[in-house]
Amino acid sequence: MSYKFREDIAMADAAVEIKCKKLEDVFREAAEATTDIMVNRKTLKAKKVRKVALKNADLEQLLLKWLEEIVFIKDAHNFLGKNFRVKIKENKKTKEFELEGKINGEEVDQKRHEIRTDVKAVTMHMFSLKKEKSGWEALVILDT
């Protein structure tokens, strides 16, 4: 696990700091952290796969859209991911980054799953994604 929850940043919200060598790992770990806030992922099963395809010219905005999609899928389909796979490539023609994601999980069952806190939205407050010498770093604050 390359992310940690930061209690010293946002009192009413959940702040997550992510540090990974690879860009795709930051996206995966951000998805895991977002889901970990909502449910104990150990209680989920990887029964179904939901595919996500996103594009954006800005990597930071692509991360934001990825996390917003995870929250949307939870709200619209009552579906949470146990595991996440992410592939990101740069399309030189369109000058956009393209994300192909797979979310392996299941619909929430209040009786079987250890429910935690609901994430309502991903905020722009202090949101960041940066390339550093040691890899990639992100800071995400979630409205709970």
C-alpha positions, 0 to 999 in steps of 0.5 A: 500500500502506497497511500496514507490517510491524512487527518491533518489536512481536512477535518470533515473530509477524507484526505489521501496522499499517494506516492508510487513509482508508476503513474498507473499505480497512483490511479489504482491506489487512489481508487483503492483508497477512495473505496477503502473509505466507503467499505472494507474491501476485504469484504467485497468479492470480484464478481463482476467487471465494469469497464471505464474509458476516459480521455483528458489532455491533463493527467491531473484532470484524468485522475479527477475524472477517474475517481469521480467515475468510481463515485458515480458507479457507486451512486448509480449502480450500488457497485464497489470495486475490490480490485482496479486495473488501469492502463494509461497511454498518450495519444500523440494525434489528439494530445490526450491521455487515454485511460482504460480501467477495469473495476472488479467488484460487486453490488453492495450488500449491507448484510455482508459488507462492512460499510464505512463512510459514504464518499459524496464527491471528489473535491478540487481543494488541494487536489494534485498530481505531480511527477517527482524524481522518485515517481508520482505523488497525488493528494486527493480530498474526498467529500464524505 
